[in-house]
């Protein structure tokens, strides 16, 4: 899984990553340029990646994306239900549940297509939070069938640890301004790290 910002150079970065490695789905962080978002969605779909819009179900519907990724918030159930009602049952609706087992189970029961375990921005001890992520991914994999996603990994080594813990997908972030060659190279390292573990 890939997260990419819809800004300058995003088309080139997206194309480079999708040409370098197989990507199941892409989370687009939208900009104010809906035409760019629409073109990125079309580019990803041409390359067989499910294209999800971050936190904007209405935009996802407008640009014919495959669904929406709901970021961490204090109202996950309400946001999930709103997105599902707007997009319908065939669209992908997944959610970052942070560190909450309760929210993960609730959304799983409501029909989320995946639950993602991330580290909320307010958390200061990122190392301890990463250890908790691994515990959550392992717990989820042992009990539930709904796919899980490991978010906020910053290195291929962390991605490998998440995959080994039981994540079904591990999300790689491609930042705005990252050179195209660097994005492709990072994607290859990421893919090598998780190969055979997912």
MARLUM-813461 format. One record per residue (C-alpha): x, y, z. Coordinates in nm, 3 decimals, decimal comma, always signed. Example, Ala and Ser with C-alpha at 12.3 -4.5 7.8 and 13.67 -1.06 7.14 Angstrom:
! residues 2
- c1  c2  c3
- +1,230  -0,450  +0,780
- +1,367  -0,106  +0,714
***
This chain:
! residues 198
- c1  c2  c3
- +0,000  +0,000  +0,000
- +0,116  +0,352  -0,082
- +0,029  +0,700  +0,048
- +0,108  +0,993  -0,179
- +0,026  +1,362  -0,173
- -0,152  +1,504  -0,476
- +0,088  +1,790  -0,540
- +0,351  +1,897  -0,789
- +0,530  +1,597  -0,936
- +0,283  +1,348  -0,789
- +0,200  +1,201  -1,130
- +0,564  +1,122  -1,198
- +0,624  +0,979  -0,851
- +0,311  +0,765  -0,869
- +0,396  +0,631  -1,213
- +0,752  +0,550  -1,104
- +0,644  +0,358  -0,796
- +0,371  +0,165  -0,976
- +0,617  +0,074  -1,251
- +0,877  -0,040  -0,997
- +0,668  -0,267  -0,774
- +0,317  -0,415  -0,748
- +0,092  -0,194  -0,533
- -0,249  -0,315  -0,418
- -0,387  +0,025  -0,326
- -0,294  +0,391  -0,308
- -0,416  +0,648  -0,058
- -0,421  +0,992  -0,219
- -0,386  +1,291  +0,011
- -0,595  +1,536  -0,193
- -0,501  +1,891  -0,280
- -0,733  +2,164  -0,391
- -0,679  +2,056  -0,751
- -0,958  +1,807  -0,820
- -0,844  +1,768  -1,183
- -0,503  +1,647  -1,061
- -0,666  +1,409  -0,814
- -0,886  +1,274  -1,093
- -0,587  +1,217  -1,322
- -0,395  +1,040  -1,044
- -0,693  +0,815  -0,977
- -0,715  +0,725  -1,345
- -0,339  +0,660  -1,364
- -0,346  +0,425  -1,065
- -0,651  +0,239  -1,188
- -0,486  +0,186  -1,527
- -0,209  +0,010  -1,338
- -0,454  -0,205  -1,137
- -0,416  -0,024  -0,804
- -0,725  +0,051  -0,598
- -0,730  +0,428  -0,558
- -0,855  +0,565  -0,226
- -0,904  +0,929  -0,131
- -0,800  +1,030  +0,218
- -1,080  +1,169  +0,433
- -1,310  +1,290  +0,155
- -1,582  +1,049  +0,050
- -1,758  +1,312  -0,161
- -1,442  +1,375  -0,362
- -1,386  +1,000  -0,394
- -1,727  +0,968  -0,553
- -1,674  +1,272  -0,776
- -1,346  +1,144  -0,924
- -1,458  +0,780  -0,950
- -1,204  +0,658  -0,696
- -1,235  +0,306  -0,560
- -1,307  +0,427  -0,209
- -1,193  +0,631  +0,087
- -0,939  +0,602  +0,367
- -1,060  +0,755  +0,692
- -0,776  +0,897  +0,897
- -0,750  +0,882  +1,274
- -1,015  +1,085  +1,456
- -1,227  +1,094  +1,769
- -1,542  +0,997  +1,573
- -1,440  +0,695  +1,363
- -1,776  +0,518  +1,368
- -1,970  +0,824  +1,255
- -1,720  +0,900  +0,980
- -1,722  +0,539  +0,863
- -2,101  +0,522  +0,850
- -2,121  +0,854  +0,664
- -1,868  +0,739  +0,405
- -2,037  +0,403  +0,359
- -2,375  +0,566  +0,312
- -2,234  +0,805  +0,054
- -2,024  +0,557  -0,143
- -2,230  +0,240  -0,112
- -2,140  -0,116  -0,035
- -1,911  -0,178  -0,333
- -1,664  +0,098  -0,248
- -1,360  +0,038  -0,029
- -1,393  +0,208  +0,309
- -1,107  +0,161  +0,552
- -1,012  +0,341  +0,868
- -0,711  +0,427  +1,082
- -0,816  +0,315  +1,430
- -0,499  +0,435  +1,599
- -0,429  +0,219  +1,904
- -0,787  +0,123  +1,990
- -0,884  -0,243  +1,993
- -1,243  -0,143  +2,062
- -1,265  +0,084  +1,757
- -1,100  -0,181  +1,540
- -1,352  -0,445  +1,646
- -1,645  -0,206  +1,608
- -1,551  -0,107  +1,254
- -1,475  -0,465  +1,163
- -1,825  -0,563  +1,271
- -1,971  -0,271  +1,075
- -1,811  -0,396  +0,754
- -1,490  -0,196  +0,716
- -1,283  -0,328  +0,428
- -0,971  -0,293  +0,641
- -0,861  -0,154  +0,974
- -0,533  +0,034  +0,992
- -0,320  +0,066  +1,302
- -0,132  +0,395  +1,302
- +0,039  +0,624  +1,550
- -0,161  +0,942  +1,620
- +0,034  +1,262  +1,568
- +0,014  +1,359  +1,936
- +0,210  +1,051  +2,048
- +0,563  +1,155  +2,147
- +0,725  +0,820  +2,222
- +0,724  +0,680  +1,870
- +0,944  +0,383  +1,956
- +0,708  +0,259  +2,226
- +0,414  +0,326  +1,996
- +0,573  +0,113  +1,725
- +0,603  -0,178  +1,967
- +0,234  -0,141  +2,050
- +0,152  -0,139  +1,679
- +0,326  -0,473  +1,637
- +0,128  -0,616  +1,929
- -0,198  -0,492  +1,779
- -0,120  -0,630  +1,435
- -0,033  -0,969  +1,583
- -0,349  -0,974  +1,797
- -0,568  -0,880  +1,502
- -0,413  -1,140  +1,272
- -0,475  -1,418  +1,522
- -0,845  -1,344  +1,571
- -1,001  -1,154  +1,281
- -1,045  -1,201  +0,906
- -1,081  -0,833  +0,812
- -0,748  -0,724  +0,660
- -0,514  -0,505  +0,863
- -0,281  -0,230  +0,750
- +0,032  -0,112  +0,926
- +0,066  +0,265  +0,900
- +0,343  +0,512  +0,979
- +0,638  +0,282  +0,919
- +0,935  +0,502  +0,834
- +1,191  +0,243  +0,720
- +1,190  -0,085  +0,528
- +1,298  -0,252  +0,853
- +0,986  -0,131  +1,029
- +0,778  -0,245  +0,733
- +0,935  -0,591  +0,760
- +0,855  -0,606  +1,131
- +0,492  -0,513  +1,066
- +0,458  -0,776  +0,795
- +0,616  -1,037  +1,021
- +0,375  -0,940  +1,300
- +0,078  -1,022  +1,079
- -0,014  -0,710  +0,884
- -0,189  -0,786  +0,557
- -0,058  -0,461  +0,408
- +0,211  -0,214  +0,510
- +0,175  +0,144  +0,390
- +0,470  +0,335  +0,244
- +0,466  +0,715  +0,245
- +0,591  +0,905  -0,060
- +0,636  +1,264  +0,050
- +0,581  +1,571  -0,162
- +0,906  +1,679  -0,318
- +1,067  +1,334  -0,306
- +1,273  +1,283  -0,624
- +1,117  +1,034  -0,861
- +1,422  +0,809  -0,857
- +1,423  +0,805  -0,476
- +1,054  +0,712  -0,466
- +1,110  +0,418  -0,699
- +1,420  +0,305  -0,509
- +1,241  +0,322  -0,175
- +0,951  +0,123  -0,317
- +1,189  -0,152  -0,427
- +1,352  -0,168  -0,083
- +1,008  -0,173  +0,079
- +0,891  -0,451  -0,149
- +1,202  -0,660  -0,077
- +1,155  -0,611  +0,297
- +0,798  -0,743  +0,304
- +0,819  -1,000  +0,024
- +0,707  -1,341  +0,141
- +0,586  -1,209  +0,476
- +0,242  -1,075  +0,385
***
